[in-house]
Structures are given as structure tokens and as C-alpha cells.
Amino acid sequence: MAGPNFTRGSIQDVVAQKAGDSKFRQSLLADPKATLEGALGAEIPGGVKIKIVEETAGTYCVVLPHVTQEGAELDDAALEKVAGGMGDKAKCSAKMSSIINISAG
């Protein structure tokens, strides 16, 4: 099961933070999925592929993000993200306060 730290952004953050660590880089190139799972403390789902491309001084890598085709159906995981709402996670509290001004003239 994926943990709360598994997002594209969290992966990018971990890689950016540890980019200077040569052991992390070697591990990431050898086994990207296991290395990221360890760094994130979260399991990456089996259907997710991780591809590592190492930049050089004269090469810049640009990631072209996935775009869902218009009219395409959401898979169960994506549907859960948009349909769940906050009902089971919201914590509401109410506090009532009154201020009474009394003037004697």
C-alpha cells in the first residue's frame, strides 16, 4: 500500500535533497524503486515504473508530463482521489463566545 509520502513531488524533493550523496546516486541508478521506497518510507505500487535519467553538465533532461485524454475514464485509484471528499478526515469544532457591553449612564 502506498504511504502518505508517495507523490511525484515527494520523489523529486528526495532526489533533489540527496543528489550530492554518491551512495544514494549509485543505489538510485541500480535499483530506483527500492531506493525511493526506502527514502520515502512508503511502498510504491507495483504498476508504477520508475525511470532514472542522469543528467550531465551539457545535457538537460525535461520531463514531459502525462496528460489524460479528454473523455478517458479514471482508474479506481484516480477516482478514489477525486471522489473521497473530506468527510472521514475533517475535524470540526465550534466555539461560541459572547461579548456583552453594558453602559451605565
C-alpha positions as CSV (number, residue, x, y, z in Angstrom):
1,M,0.0,0.0,0.0
2,A,1.3,3.4,-0.9
3,G,2.1,5.6,2.1
4,P,1.3,9.3,2.5
5,N,4.7,10.3,1.2
6,F,4.3,8.8,-2.3
7,T,3.8,11.6,-4.8
8,R,5.7,12.9,-7.8
9,G,6.6,16.0,-5.8
10,S,7.9,14.0,-2.8
11,I,10.0,11.9,-5.1
12,Q,11.5,15.0,-6.7
13,D,12.1,16.5,-3.3
14,V,14.0,13.4,-2.1
15,V,16.1,13.2,-5.2
16,A,17.0,16.9,-5.1
17,Q,17.9,16.7,-1.4
18,K,20.1,13.7,-1.8
19,A,21.6,14.4,-5.3
20,G,25.0,15.1,-3.9
21,D,25.2,11.8,-2.0
22,S,27.2,9.4,-4.2
23,K,26.0,6.3,-2.4
24,F,22.4,7.4,-2.9
25,R,23.0,8.1,-6.6
26,Q,24.6,4.7,-7.2
27,S,21.7,3.0,-5.4
28,L,19.1,5.0,-7.3
29,L,20.7,4.1,-10.6
30,A,21.0,0.4,-9.6
31,D,17.5,-0.1,-8.1
32,P,15.4,3.1,-8.3
33,K,12.2,1.7,-6.9
34,A,13.7,0.1,-3.8
35,T,15.9,3.2,-3.1
36,L,13.0,5.6,-3.4
37,E,10.8,3.4,-1.2
38,G,13.4,3.4,1.5
39,A,14.0,7.2,1.3
40,L,10.2,7.9,1.3
41,G,9.2,5.4,3.9
42,A,6.4,4.3,1.5
43,E,5.8,1.5,-0.8
44,I,5.5,2.4,-4.5
45,P,2.6,0.4,-6.1
46,G,3.6,-2.5,-8.4
47,G,2.1,-0.9,-11.5
48,V,4.3,2.2,-11.2
49,K,7.6,2.2,-13.1
50,I,10.5,4.4,-12.1
51,K,12.9,5.6,-14.8
52,I,16.1,7.4,-13.8
53,V,17.9,9.5,-16.3
54,E,21.2,11.0,-15.1
55,E,22.0,14.5,-16.4
56,T,25.5,15.5,-17.4
57,A,27.0,19.0,-17.4
58,G,26.0,19.6,-21.1
59,T,22.7,17.7,-21.1
60,Y,19.4,18.8,-19.6
61,C,16.5,16.4,-19.1
62,V,13.0,17.7,-19.4
63,V,10.1,15.6,-18.2
64,L,7.0,15.8,-20.4
65,P,4.1,15.1,-18.0
66,H,1.4,12.6,-18.7
67,V,-1.8,14.1,-20.0
68,T,-5.1,12.2,-19.6
69,Q,-7.1,12.1,-22.8
70,E,-10.3,14.1,-22.8
71,G,-13.2,11.8,-22.1
72,A,-11.0,9.0,-20.7
73,E,-12.3,7.1,-17.7
74,L,-10.4,7.4,-14.4
75,D,-9.0,4.2,-13.0
76,D,-10.0,3.2,-9.4
77,A,-7.1,4.9,-7.7
78,A,-7.6,8.2,-9.5
79,L,-11.4,8.0,-8.9
80,E,-10.8,7.5,-5.2
81,K,-8.7,10.6,-5.0
82,V,-11.4,12.8,-6.5
83,A,-14.5,11.2,-5.1
84,G,-13.5,10.6,-1.5
85,G,-14.2,14.0,-0.1
86,M,-13.1,15.0,3.4
87,G,-16.0,13.6,5.5
88,D,-13.9,10.9,7.2
89,K,-10.8,13.2,7.7
90,A,-12.3,16.5,8.7
91,K,-12.2,17.5,12.3
92,C,-14.6,20.2,13.1
93,S,-15.0,22.2,16.3
94,A,-17.1,25.1,17.2
95,K,-16.5,27.7,19.8
96,M,-19.1,30.2,20.9
97,S,-18.1,33.4,22.6
98,S,-20.2,36.3,23.6
99,I,-19.2,39.9,24.3
100,I,-21.7,41.9,26.3
101,N,-21.2,45.6,26.6
102,I,-23.1,47.3,29.4
103,S,-23.0,51.1,29.7
104,A,-24.5,52.8,32.7
105,G,-25.0,56.5,32.1
